[in-house]
Amino acid sequence: MALNNSIYVIHPYIKDGIWMYDDDKMDIKEEPFVLGADDFLTLIAEGKDKVSLMFSKKEMPFEDVITLKRLAGYGDGYYYKSSLNSPILWLCGVTKLYFGGKHPEIIYVHVIKNKP
């Protein structure tokens, strides 16, 4: 079930060496990030074992927004190219839950920085 929000927040974390996340609103528990998405999270987490992300298919009013541009489909997901100097990453079909049943052409991502 897609929510009516246009901006979502998730809090990926590392468990047993694997990046994953939970989203109670979507009934998601320990959903893993694989095929480059894990490398992308390692890069943006800057050495931490968790990170908070805001994401949307609409542009967001932050200076440090990362764009993910959709490339080729693979299985139930799509490969995306990040605006960062990072490897191509794959986002599985769970991504469609947030975007009305489709993988968007562009996903805008903002890393939520924790205050010291």
C-alpha positions in Angstrom: 0.0 0.0 0.0 1.5 3.3 -1.0 1.2 6.2 1.4 0.0 9.6 0.3 3.2 11.3 1.5 5.5 12.6 -1.1 8.6 12.6 1.2 9.6 9.5 3.2 12.1 8.8 5.9 13.9 5.5 6.6 16.7 4.6 9.0 19.0 1.9 7.5 21.3 0.1 9.8 23.9 -2.7 9.7 22.9 -6.0 11.3 25.2 -9.1 10.9 27.2 -7.2 8.3 24.2 -6.4 6.1 22.6 -3.0 5.5 18.8 -3.2 6.1 15.8 -1.2 7.3 12.4 -1.4 9.0 9.3 0.5 8.2 6.4 -0.2 10.4 4.0 1.9 8.2 4.8 -0.4 5.3 5.0 -3.6 7.3 8.7 -4.0 6.4 11.1 -5.7 8.7 14.9 -6.2 8.1 14.6 -5.5 4.4 18.2 -5.9 3.0 20.1 -3.5 0.7 22.1 -5.5 -1.9 23.8 -5.1 -5.4 25.5 -1.8 -4.8 22.8 -0.2 -2.6 24.8 -1.5 0.4 28.0 0.2 -0.9 26.0 3.4 -1.5 24.9 3.4 2.2 28.4 2.7 3.4 29.6 5.7 1.5 26.9 8.1 2.7 27.0 6.8 6.3 30.6 8.0 6.6 31.8 5.1 8.8 28.7 4.8 11.0 26.5 1.7 11.2 23.3 3.6 10.7 22.0 6.5 8.7 18.7 8.4 8.3 17.5 9.2 4.8 14.7 11.4 3.5 13.6 10.5 -0.1 11.1 11.5 -2.7 10.4 11.4 -6.4 10.0 15.2 -6.2 12.8 17.7 -5.7 13.6 18.7 -2.1 14.8 22.1 -0.8 18.2 21.0 0.5 21.6 21.9 -0.9 23.0 18.4 -0.5 20.4 16.3 -2.3 21.7 13.2 -4.0 19.9 12.1 -7.2 19.4 8.5 -8.2 18.6 8.2 -12.0 16.9 5.0 -13.1 18.8 2.8 -15.6 17.9 -0.7 -16.6 15.4 -3.1 -15.0 16.6 -6.3 -13.4 14.3 -8.8 -11.8 11.6 -6.9 -9.8 13.9 -3.9 -9.4 15.9 -1.3 -11.3 19.5 -0.2 -11.4 20.1 3.5 -10.5 23.1 5.8 -11.0 23.9 8.1 -8.1 25.0 11.7 -8.5 27.8 10.8 -6.1 31.0 9.1 -7.3 29.7 5.7 -6.2 28.9 2.4 -7.9 25.6 1.8 -9.7 23.0 0.5 -7.2 20.0 -1.8 -7.5 16.7 -1.0 -5.8 14.3 -4.0 -5.4 10.5 -4.1 -5.9 9.9 -2.9 -2.4 10.8 0.6 -3.7 7.5 0.6 -5.7 5.5 0.6 -2.4 6.6 4.1 -1.8 5.9 5.4 -5.4 2.5 4.2 -6.4 3.6 0.8 -7.8 6.4 2.1 -10.1 10.1 2.8 -9.9 10.5 6.5 -10.5 12.8 7.9 -13.2 14.6 10.0 -10.5 14.7 9.5 -6.7 15.9 12.5 -4.6 17.7 11.5 -1.4 18.8 13.7 1.5 21.0 12.4 4.3 19.7 13.6 7.6 22.7 14.7 9.7 22.5 14.1 13.4 23.5 17.0 15.5 26.6 16.5 17.7 
